[in-house]
Amino acid sequence: MAMAVRLGIVGPGLIWKRRHEPTLAPLRASFTISAFCASSERSRAEIAQKYPGAPFVTDYRAFVQRKDVDAVVVLTPIN
């Protein structure tokens, strides 16, 4: 059996909750979420409630240095 991809989520806000999280849910056997990255305290609180113990990073530079992330989903606002 193949090893699950360790996924990092950047910008776990509204589009994550409404689109990406539900779309990825049926594929959970093929990946694990290793860490989240966002600058919002609101996002931190919501992630802590739904994914207790999941690492949450506010500095993207520290996030991209993580050794436990194989791939990243970037969900930042399009201005």
N, C-alpha and C positions, 0 to 999 in steps of 0.2 A: 504494500500500500504506500502511495506517495505521501510525503510529509506535507502537512498543511502549510500554506503560505501564511506568514506572519504579517498582518496588515496594519498599517498606521493610518489614522484618519485625521486630516487637517481640515478644520472648519466644521465641526459637528453641530451645525445649527439647523435651521429650518429645512433646507433642502436635504440634509442628511436624514432628518426625522421623517419627512414626507415621501422622499423618493428612494434614496440610496439604501438606507437601512432596510426597508421592506423588500426591495429588489434583491439585496444580498442575502436575506434571511434563509431562503431555500438552499443556498449554497454553503451554509455554515460548516458543513463537513470538510470543505476544501480549504478553509482558512480560519485563522484565529485573529482577533483584534489584539494587537500588542500594546498600542498606545494611542492616545489622542493628543491633538495640539490645537490650541485656540487661545485667544487673548481675553476672552469673555469669562467673567466670574459666573455668569448665568450658565454658560455652557459647561463650565467645571462642575457646578452643582447638579445639573441635569445628568451629566455623564456619571458622576459619583453615585447618583441614585439608581441609574439603570445598569451600570457596569461597575459594581463595587470593587474597589481594589485595582481598577485599571489605571495604569500610569497616565497622568495628564500633564502635559508640558506647555508652558506659555511662550517659550522662546524657540522659534523654528530652527535656529542654529543648533540648539541642543537636541532637538527632535531628529534632525537629519544625521546626527552623530550616533544615534542609538544602534546598537548591534542586534537588537531583537525585532527589527522591522525589515521585511524583505521587499515590500511594495507599499506604495502610498496612494490613497485616494485624496485628491485635493478638491475641496469644496468651498473655496473662498469666493466672496462676492465679485460679480462682474460689474465694474463701474464704467 
